[in-house]
Amino acid sequence: MSQDKIWLSSPHMGGAERGFVKEAFDTNWVAPLGPNVTGFEKDLESYQGQDSHVAALSSGTAAIHLALVQAGVGSGDEVICQSFTFCGTTNPVLYLGAIPIMVDSEEQTWNMCPQALMQAVEDRIANGKKPKAILAVHLYGMPYMVDEIHAFAKAKQIPIIEDSAEALGSTYKGQKCGTFGDYGILSFNGNKIITTSGGGAMVCKTKEVKDKAIFLATQARDAAPHYQHSEVGYNYRMSNVSAGIGRGQMEVLDKHIDLRRAMNAFYQDIFKNIEGIEVLKEQDDTVRSNHWLSAILVDASKTGGITREDIRLALEKDNIESRPLWKPMHMQPLYKDYPYYGNKVCETLFKNGLCLPSGSNLTDADRDRISVSIKTLFSK
């Protein structure tokens, strides 16, 4: 009889979610708005700090779309994008008819390379087209090089949209990810640190930016007794039921982060004596990752020929889910013809990298199965 599947990152309820959702049903607040939405936004504002203003939305992708709109991005404009990411980061650029300019990663955090960013921006300016925004990502919960990227963007007066979809609770120099950029993005998809089933949020610097985001997210309805619209809007607001799940999840967020970080330590211990395996981890104590997903790089020249794919298939055979790292956007059919700056760092990461089961709900028995599967492969 086969064992139950160990998932990469499955939802983990804390228990309080039912109460908030029940209240929504009991009071008939099942419309897109309601007290859970307001409560969830306030919970997030308090958690993020920095006098943040948060708009709860239907997805992180929706939040990126609205951030691009508020940054003034339109048809034909150029937006600098981290190539090594999920398509939810970059697709909103195409929604607006804008042009994504792809940038490579650096080897330390796996995120946007400051040197490649500088090269891309200077080259676009030299060609007569200054980028309208920079889309930088804290991949797998690991903060990008905040100081270098933000100093350059400030000098060039280019707004940063900070994609923290995978980095809720991660910090750099004690400050929460999602609060560094001109606009911050959060995601509550089913596989994230906390979930609202589906959902996201925009973290804003001012109430005016938040109010504008909410206006755009509710079909941009003008103040009138009838339905009147003077600009394009979207149906992007989070529902009161989903927000109820989020309010319950906020009560266990820090616990979930601690458990994810413990999974990263678990993998560091497994691989500490296996040559050719590098676990993604913080480089110094200025960085604290939530380790949403723990990931490894495999150097087959040092592992006795064992590759990323060998590990993935061995785990799959034991009914354990793992997944290659994100395929860079500049390698995707949809984006292959857009400009790309940098070398092949993110291509190498994709070729040799693997995400391992990282959920906050994994048990000791799950960890034993993972450990046995990996050690069996490397003992052959």
Secondary structure, 3 states (H helix, E strand, C coil): CCCCCECCCCCCCCCCHHHHHHHHHHCCCCCCCCHHHHHHHHHHHHHHCCCCEEEEECCHHHHHHHHHHHCCCCCCCEEEEECCCCHHHHHHHHHCCCEEEEECECCCCCCECHHHHHHHHHHHHHCCCCCCEEEEECHHHCCCCHHHHHHHHHHHCCCEEEECCCCCCCEECCEECCCCCCEEEEECCCCCCCCCCCCEEEEECCHHHHHHHHHHHECCECCCCCCCECCCCCECECCHHHHHHHHHHHCCHHHHHHHHHHHHHHHHHHHCCCCCEEECCCCCCCEECCCCCEEEEECCCCCCCCCHHHHHHHHHHCCECCEECCCCHHHCCCCCCCCEECCCHHHHHHHHEEEECCCCCCCHHHHHHHHHHHHHHHHC
